[in-house]
Amino acid sequence: MKSRHLPAPRWRQNQDLFKRNQRRKRQLKRLPFYILIPGIFFGTLVFYWLSGSPPAEMPGRPTANPPADNARMHIWPEDFSRDDLAGLLQNSFTSSRNFSARVTFEKNGTSFDIQTTIDENLQKYVTRLLGWSRTHQAAVVVINPYDGRILSMSSRDRQTKGTNLCVRADFPAASLFKIVSASAALEAAGYTPDQSLHYTGSRYTLYRYQLKTAEGRYSVRTTLRKAFAVSNNAVFGKIGMYDLGPAVLADYADRFRFNRPIPFDLPVTASTFVVPENDFGLAEVSSGFNKKTLVSPLHAALIVSAVVNNGRMASPWLVSTIADRDKRLLYRARPGALTRPIDRDTARELKLMMQDGVRYGTTRTAFREFRQSKKFEAVHFGSKTGTINDRGDRFKYDWIAAFALTPKPSESICVAVLAVHGKLLGTRAVEMAGAVIRYHLSSL
């Protein structure tokens, strides 16, 4: 099969075609709406003309005397809308030690009872694990990929106590961004997982000489799925530079909720994607070999949930219900999808590529037990790792975003772990993720 890496102008041509296709798709999606609304309006006029009586009230207007049943069924008063939860609960969840299955808080002298989605045993285990990690900072988020339930959310900061790092997008995404780049390559650039590619030099570095399109004497052949599994920077740098371009990368970053708010029960900092100014910048961003693309641990878990959940990113939720002292229900969570960044086929291919990461990629050694033990033979595992130093080379950011899918969807999890190491290397993110997954599966 011929190795693929096209000349530099290719992405500019693809960019124009991509924009035209996107406009056409949006117009087709709106077509039923344009037909339906006039039809409803015309049908309503015909109905009342034939019946000879005008409507009792205009559509959308409240009735003067709403039925009593509606008043009894309304259990979401204005005091407890989803939009208000972040402000109401911020003081109740200042530290991971406060996260439990049941929490009480007061407002205007009245106490309220909060039922959360937290698995208390898992939460306690994760908090202890972080305490033993010897890291400068660390964070763990465990989420059900199908309904968005937060099962555990815990963090550790040696300098600032009581800070919830899980919702802060202060950390370079590193090679986790290859999930976004691979999505764009599969959907927008026509790649396949077994697409033949080539690279020169180390797969973990990114120099300008490695971005040449010509296949030379010392070039190494690989495929997209292998490059993803071992986190090959040179291959993904060329994909971004020659085949994707700034518009496509920015579009897929937007689809995955970069530079956009993430609705949640606690305040979440928006993750950051900066459009590169030059071709080498495209290579850096696409491979994750840059320090400007920032992500939160919560967002990292959600990105993996989209891969697992057929392209749908679940809307995360922590609060299940809120009741007053008389046990009157005031709020109930309404789980749903946050967005759909990729289609079903792309998600399926990405899930297989993440499973390659466990079979022979960057988590092959750390997840060996899961591959070889019979008690885990019904569980599907996948992962993507990332590592990068800070600007001053004082700290190392160590990531993993992984999944463990059981036969029961309600017991499946996605795990995002961030470990920030100082002068001394603490417990690695892959080791903590393996411990969390092992504990969860053993408790089922």
Summary of the structure (lengths in Angstrom):
residues: 444
radius of gyration: 24.7
end to end distance: 45.7
largest distance: 85.7
contacts: 1474
relative contact order: 0.15
helix: 42%
strand: 20%
